[in-house]
Amino acid sequence: MPVSLLWEDTIHAGASWSLVLRRGRELRIEDVEGGVNVAALFYNFDCPVERYNMPDTLKAQHTAHLTEGLVLYSDMGRILCSITSDTRGWHDPIGGHNDAVAVRSKYGKSSYQEERNGWHRNTRDNFLAELGKYGLGLRDLSPNVNFFSKVMVQKDGSMEFGSGLPTAGDAITLRAEMNVLVILDTGQHPLDPNPKYAPKLARISVHMAEPVATDDPCRLSRPENARGFINTERYFL
């Protein structure tokens, strides 16, 4: 583990977590068991009306998935986070998240009174619970990223959940370019073909990041990203 480690924790299966990732720090998310889905929302902590923008992130970088060298844009043209390392190679920005109706329909009825911590939770309610801690709510929900899940769009416009064996120990690292409110949830992906309710846990850790250099790979990976970094840097002048 790098000496820059500040703290680490575990997000249990089907649970949510939130943190403020300060500018100049990195968040590492690890798939401990293999097969985890980590749904994530991102906001400018200092002004939460500015948040992750999925269309701008994809069109500015000419991609339909996220991996190392790419960034997460806000709806103000600034960069919230950069992906500085990634061993999975493909993360889903378009599949969305499940809600109570979808979980009940797919996995059956469940309640805390009957099953305690094994009850069937859903990502939307978990997101709202975390957002409420910061004075945010339903109107603040926006498109999320699904880390460690692969979704492919077919020629007819349908979306297909990626097949293949997930790898335990895969990890992705996000460097904060702003003070970012991060909301995380480990509920199953809405397109996960597993008929059983079986979310997985994730390990997270926060580290001090190296200063962003002029030849930073995320800055240079797309011409648009150089402008995004300039917009972000001017915000902090």
N, C-alpha and C positions, 0 to 999 in steps of 0.2 A: 504494500500500500504506500502511495507517495507520502513524503514527509509533510506535504501541504494539507493533509487531512485536518479538517476543523471538527466535523462530527459525522456520525453515521447512524442509521436506524433501519428498521424493516417495516414495510407496508404489508400487512397481512392479507391473505387471500380475500378478495371481495371488499376490501376496505379502502378508505380514502385518507389523504394526507394533504396538507398545504404548508407552504413555507415562503418566506420572502428571500429570494436569491439576490444578494446585493451585486451591483456592478463590479466586475473584476473577480467574481467567484464562479466556480464550476459545480454543476450538479452531475453526479455519476449515477446512472440507474442500471442495475444489474438484474438479469433474468436468472434467478437462483436455481430453479428446478427445470427450466425449459418449458416453453409454452405460455409464458405470462403475456398478458396484454396490459399495458399501462396507458390509460387514457389521460390526456393532459390538457389543461387550459392555461393560458398565459396572459397576464395583464401588466401594464405599467403601474407599479405599486404606488407611485407618487401621484398618478392621475388615472384611475382605473377605467375611465371612459375610452382610453387608448388600450387596445388589446390585440392579440394575435389575429391576423387576417389570412385566412387560408387561400382565397383566390390570388391575392397579391404575392404571397409566398411561392405559389406554384408558377404563375405566369412570368414573374420576374426572373425565375431561375430555370424556366423551360423544363419542368419536370412534373411527374405525377406521384413521386414518392420522395421521402427524405432520407438523407444519409450524410456521412462525413463530408465536410466542405461546404455544406449548404447552411442557410440561416432561416430564422423565423421572423418574418416581417410583421410589423404592427400596421394598423389601418391609417397611420400617419406617415408611412414610408420610412420608418425607423426600424432598426434591428433590435429585437428583444433578446434573442439568444442565437449563438452560433453553435453548430455541431462540430466539435473539435476532434472527436474520435468516435468510432462506431464499428463494432465487430459483426453486427447482424447484416448490415448492408441495405436494408429496405425497411422503412417504417411508413405506416399508412396515414395520410392526412385527409382522407375523403370518406371513410366508412362510418363516421359518427359514433354514437354510443347508445346503449340500451336504456330502456325506462321500465317502470313497474309493470306496465301492460305487456311489453315484449317478454320480460323475464317470466312472468306468470304464465303466459301462453306457451313459452318454449320449455320451461322447466317444471311447471306445476305450481300449485299454491303452497305457500310456506309462510310461517310466522315465527317471530322471536319467542313467543310464549310456548310454542311447541318444540322448537329446535334450537333455541338459544343462539349462540354465535354461529351456528351452522345454517341459519335461515338465509333465504335467497334475497340478497340485496341487489340493488340496481344502481348503475352509474349516475343516472340523472339525479336521483334523490341524494346520492352521496356528494355529487358536485354542489347541489344546492345547500347542503348542510355545511360544506366547507366555505362556500361563498358568503353564507350568512355571518360567518365569523368576522368578515371584513365590511359588513354593511352592504353587501351585494346580494342579488337575488335572481329570479327567473328572467327578468329582462336583460340581465348581463350574461346569460349563457350564449356562447358563440361556438363555432366549429372547433372541434378538438383534434389533437393528434393522437394516434394510437401507436405507441412505441412497441416494437417487437412483433407487430402483426403486418402481414403482407396482403394487400388487396390489389387485384388486377382488373382493369376495365376492358371488357370484351368489345368487339366491333359493333355489337348491337346495343351497347351502352350499359349492359348488365355488369355487375361487379362480382368477382369470384375471389373467395378467400384462398390465399396461397397455401399450397400443399407443401409437404416436406417436413422433415424432422426438426423441431426446434432444438436449439443447443443451449444447455445449461451453462451459465457463465458468460454468455454474451452480454455486452454492456454498451451503453451510449453515454457520451459526455456532452453536456450543454454548458457553454460559457455565457454568463449574463453580460449583455452589453448595456443594459439599463438596470434599474432596481425592479426586479420582476416578481410579481406574485404568481406562484406556480401552484396549481391545483392538480393533484394526482389521484387516480383511482385504479384499482386492480381488478375490476369486473371484467367478465369475458367480452370479447369483441362481438358485436351484434351479428356478424356473419360467421362466427365460429360454428362449424358443423357438429361439434360435440353435443349430443342430445342430453347430456347430464350437466347439472350445475357443478362446475369444477374449476373455479378461478384459482390462480396461482399467486404466490407472494413475490415481492420484489425487494431488493436491498438498495438503499439510497445512501449517498454520502456527499458531503459538500467540501470543496477544496479551494484553496487560493489559486487563482489562475495566473499564468504568465502574462505580462503586458502584451497588448495587441500590437504586433509589428507591422510595418508598412508592407511586408511581403507575406502577411498572414494568409494561409490557404483559403480560408473562408472569405476574406476580403477580395481575393483575386480570382475566385472560381467562376464568377460571372461579372461582366461590366456593371450590371445593375447593383451588385453588392458593394462595389466601391462607393457608389453614390449613397447607398443606404448607410454605410459606416460614416460618411461625411455628415449626413443628416443627423445621425445619432450623436456624433461628437459635438456638433454645434449646439445640440440640446443641453449639453453639460458645460458649455463655456460660461 
